[in-house]
Amino acid sequence: MIQLDFYGTLVAASLVLLLGRGLVTRVGVLRNFNIPEPVAGGLLVALVLLVLRALDIEVRFDTSLQAPLMLAFFATIGLSADFASLKKGGRVVGIFLLAVTGLLILQNAMGIGLATMLGLDPLMGLLTGSITLAGGHGTGAAWGTVFSEKYGLASASELAIASATFGLVLGGLIGGPVARLLIKRVEVPGCHPQEAPRLPKGFEQPNKERSITPFSFIETLALIAVSLLVGNLLNGLLHGTAFELPTFVCVLFVGVVLRNGLSAFGLYQVFEREVSVLGNVSLSLFLAIALMSLKLWDLAALALPIFIILAVQTLVMALFAVFVTFRVMGRNYDAAVLAAGHCGFGLGATPTAIANMQAVTQRYGPSQIAFLVVPMVGAFFIDIINVIVIKLYLALPFFAAV
C-alpha cells in the first residue's frame, strides 16, 4: 500500500488539475462536451488507481484538506452574495427551487417504483433516490445508518456510499453535454461583434485574469478564515437542536452576514476579484481530491438491479434538465447554464454544479444569474427540502408497514 501524506496529496491534487487542463485542451470530445477539468483529471487518476488495486497496489490519500477546502469554497459563495443581487434574483430563485423540488419528488418515486418492479426492498429505491443523488455522501451516510438501525436494511450504508459515488461521477459528466445540446437552440450573449463583451463576475470563467493586490488578497483570506471559524462555532451551537444545519450552510451564512453587514455599516467593501480567485482555487482542489480519491471499486459491489436504478435516475436527470429546468427557466442561455448546474447537484453536489457551469461559461461566456441562483439553492435550500421530501415519503403507509 502507498500512503500519501498531506503534502503528497496536495501535490497529487495539483497535478490532477494540470492533467485535467491538458486533457480538456487536447481532447476534442472533452472540450466539445464541456467536461470540467477537475472531473477529467480526477476520473482518469481514479481509473488508474482502480487498475492498480486489481494488481494488489493500493494508493491512499490524506483527505484532511478536503473538508476545509469545501468550507472555504462555500465561504466565498457567501461573501459573493450581496442582498441587492439576491433581491433581483428572487423570482428566478423561486422558480428554480420549484423545479429542484419536483426533481426530488420524482427521483424518490422512480427509485421506489423501480425497486419494487425489480423485487428489491422499497427502502433501497428510496436510498438510490434523492437521499444519495441530491444529498450526496454526507446525507447518504446519515440516512444509511438510520435505515440499518431503524428499518433493518442490510448494508444500507455501503449502498448509500456507492450510490453517492455513482451520482458524483455522472453528475460531473452529463452537465456539459446537456448544456451543449441546449445551447444549440439559443442565442449566446456577446456572440455578435457589435456587442460589448460581458466581463466575468464571481465564479464565472475562472481562467480569466483578475487584477489583485497582496493586501486585498490577505483581507479576503481573513474574511474566509472568520467565516470558517464562526461557521464552525455556530454549527456546534446548533448541533442536536431542531435548527441543526450542515457545517457548510453555517459557514456560507456567516459569509453572507459578513459581506452585507460590513457593507451596510460602511466598514468594508468585499473585493469580488479576490473572492472569486480564492473560491475557484478551493473548488478546484476540493474536486481534484474528491475525484482522485474515489473508490470506484465500491461501484463494482452494486448488484445489477441497483445499477439499473441508478442508470435510469441518470437518464431521468438529463431529461428533466432538458424538458423541465431549461423550459421553466426561460429557454435561453442562462437557462442552459442552469440546466448544467442542476445536473451537477441533482446527481452529485453543489461544487460539481459550479464546476459544470464553469466549464460552460468558460467556453461560451458569463451567466451571472446562473451563478447567483445555483449556489443559493444548492447550498441553502436543497438539503432542507430534501429532508422534508424524504420524511414525507417515509410517512406513507407503504413504508409504515416496513
Rosetta blueprint (number, residue, H / E / L):
1 M L
2 I E
3 Q E
4 L L
5 D L
6 F H
7 Y H
8 G H
9 T H
10 L H
11 V H
12 A H
13 A H
14 S H
15 L H
16 V H
17 L H
18 L H
19 L H
20 G H
21 R H
22 G H
23 L H
24 V H
25 T H
26 R H
27 V L
28 G H
29 V H
30 L H
31 R H
32 N H
33 F L
34 N L
35 I L
36 P L
37 E H
38 P H
39 V H
40 A H
41 G H
42 G H
43 L H
44 L H
45 V H
46 A H
47 L H
48 V H
49 L H
50 L H
51 V H
52 L H
53 R H
54 A H
55 L L
56 D L
57 I L
58 E L
59 V E
60 R E
61 F L
62 D L
63 T H
64 S H
65 L H
66 Q H
67 A H
68 P H
69 L H
70 M H
71 L H
72 A H
73 F H
74 F H
75 A H
76 T H
77 I H
78 G H
79 L H
80 S H
81 A L
82 D L
83 F H
84 A H
85 S H
86 L H
87 K H
88 K H
89 G L
90 G H
91 R H
92 V H
93 V H
94 G H
95 I H
96 F H
97 L H
98 L H
99 A H
100 V H
101 T H
102 G H
103 L H
104 L H
105 I H
106 L H
107 Q H
108 N H
109 A H
110 M H
111 G H
112 I H
113 G H
114 L H
115 A H
116 T H
117 M H
118 L L
119 G L
120 L L
121 D L
122 P H
123 L H
124 M H
125 G H
126 L H
127 L H
128 T H
129 G H
130 S H
131 I H
132 T L
133 L L
134 A L
135 G L
136 G H
137 H H
138 G H
139 T H
140 G H
141 A H
142 A H
143 W H
144 G H
145 T H
146 V H
147 F H
148 S H
149 E H
150 K H
151 Y H
152 G L
153 L L
154 A L
155 S L
156 A H
157 S H
158 E H
159 L H
160 A H
161 I H
162 A H
163 S H
164 A H
165 T H
166 F H
167 G H
168 L H
169 V H
170 L H
171 G H
172 G H
173 L H
174 I H
175 G H
176 G H
177 P H
178 V H
179 A H
180 R H
181 L H
182 L H
183 I H
184 K L
185 R L
186 V L
187 E L
188 V L
189 P L
190 G L
191 C L
192 H L
193 P L
194 Q L
195 E L
196 A L
197 P L
198 R L
199 L L
200 P L
201 K L
202 G L
203 F L
204 E L
205 Q L
206 P L
207 N L
208 K L
209 E L
210 R L
211 S L
212 I L
213 T L
214 P H
215 F H
216 S H
217 F H
218 I H
219 E H
220 T H
221 L H
222 A H
223 L H
224 I H
225 A H
226 V H
227 S H
228 L H
229 L H
230 V H
231 G H
232 N H
233 L H
234 L H
235 N H
236 G H
237 L H
238 L H
239 H L
240 G L
241 T L
242 A L
243 F L
244 E L
245 L L
246 P L
247 T H
248 F H
249 V H
250 C H
251 V H
252 L H
253 F H
254 V H
255 G H
256 V H
257 V H
258 L H
259 R H
260 N H
261 G H
262 L H
263 S H
264 A H
265 F L
266 G L
267 L L
268 Y L
269 Q L
270 V L
271 F L
272 E H
273 R H
274 E H
275 V H
276 S H
277 V H
278 L H
279 G H
280 N H
281 V H
282 S H
283 L H
284 S H
285 L H
286 F H
287 L H
288 A H
289 I H
290 A H
291 L H
292 M H
293 S L
294 L L
295 K L
296 L L
297 W H
298 D H
299 L H
300 A H
301 A L
302 L L
303 A L
304 L H
305 P H
306 I H
307 F H
308 I H
309 I H
310 L H
311 A H
312 V H
313 Q H
314 T H
315 L H
316 V H
317 M H
318 A H
319 L H
320 F H
321 A H
322 V H
323 F H
324 V H
325 T H
326 F H
327 R H
328 V H
329 M L
330 G L
331 R L
332 N L
333 Y H
334 D H
335 A H
336 A H
337 V H
338 L H
339 A H
340 A H
341 G H
342 H H
343 C H
344 G H
345 F H
346 G H
347 L H
348 G L
349 A L
350 T H
351 P H
352 T H
353 A H
354 I H
355 A H
356 N H
357 M H
358 Q H
359 A H
360 V H
361 T H
362 Q H
363 R H
364 Y H
365 G L
366 P L
367 S L
368 Q H
369 I H
370 A H
371 F H
372 L H
373 V H
374 V H
375 P H
376 M H
377 V H
378 G H
379 A H
380 F H
381 F H
382 I H
383 D H
384 I H
385 I H
386 N H
387 V H
388 I H
389 V H
390 I H
391 K H
392 L H
393 Y H
394 L H
395 A L
396 L L
397 P H
398 F H
399 F H
400 A H
401 A L
402 V L
